[in-house]
Amino acid sequence: MALIDTQEAARRLARAIASDLSLYNEEKITTGIQNDTLFAEIDEEIEEGRALFKSRVSPELYSHQFYERALVDVLIRSKGHIKSEIW
């Protein structure tokens, strides 16, 4: 399989991985946001997603941090309705 070599495709992949993390780990994410332990709660899942992303995109695109941005957008920004002291 060829590596992804366009920014748009890399962004889509990053968001798809982050969306899957959100879908399959909703309880952990909610608990993590409520207790300000989000990244500790789903560290293993985040790293697994990062490894998948890195294996699918060109090294030049990996360095653009699309995956990290997708994590913020999908796992944090979209969960603003969850009560937490962090916001």
N, C-alpha and C positions, 0 to 999 in steps of 0.2 A: 504494500500500500504506500502510495506517495505521501510525502509530508505536506501538510497544509502550508501554503506559501503566500496567502493573501491575508491582509489584516482583517478584512470583513469575515472571512471563514474562521480565522482564529478567534475573533470575538464571539461568533456564534457557538463555536465549540466550547469556549470557556463558560458562556452563559448556560449552555445545555448541561454541562457538568455541574455547575452551581445549582441549577434548577433541580437536578436529580438529587443532589445533597439535601436540598431543602425539602423535597417531596418525601424522601425516605428517612429523614432524621428530624421531623417536625417537633417531636417531643423533646429531644435533646436540645434543639435550637431554642425552643421556648424557654426551657429551664436555664440554658446558658445565658440568654438575654436577661431573664429575670434576675439571675444571680451574678451577672457580669463575669461569667466563666465560659462564654460561648466557644472560644477557640480551644480551651482545655477540654470541653465537652465533646467536640467533634474533630479533634486534632488528627486522629487516625484517618478519618474519612476525607478530611481536607488534603492530607498528604497523598492519599490514594488517588484522589482527583487530580492533584498537581502532577503526579507521575504519569497519569494517563494523558493529560494535556501536553506535557513535555514530550511524550513519545509520539505525539501526533502532529506537532507543529515544527517548522524549521527553527533552528537555534536563534536566528535573527529575530523571529517573531516571539519566541519564548521570552526574550529579554525585555519585551515591551510591557510585561506585567498585566496582560489581559485577564489572566486567571484571577489574580488578586483583586482586580477591579470588579470582576463578575461576582466574587465572593461578597464584596461590600454591597454591591447593588442588589443582589438576590437574597443573601442571607441576613443582611442588616437593614438596609434601607426599606426593603419591602415588609419588614417586620416591625415597623414603627408603631403599630397598634398594640404591641405587647407592652404591658406595664413594666417599667424598669426604672431604677434610680439613675441609670446611665444617660437617660434623656428625659 
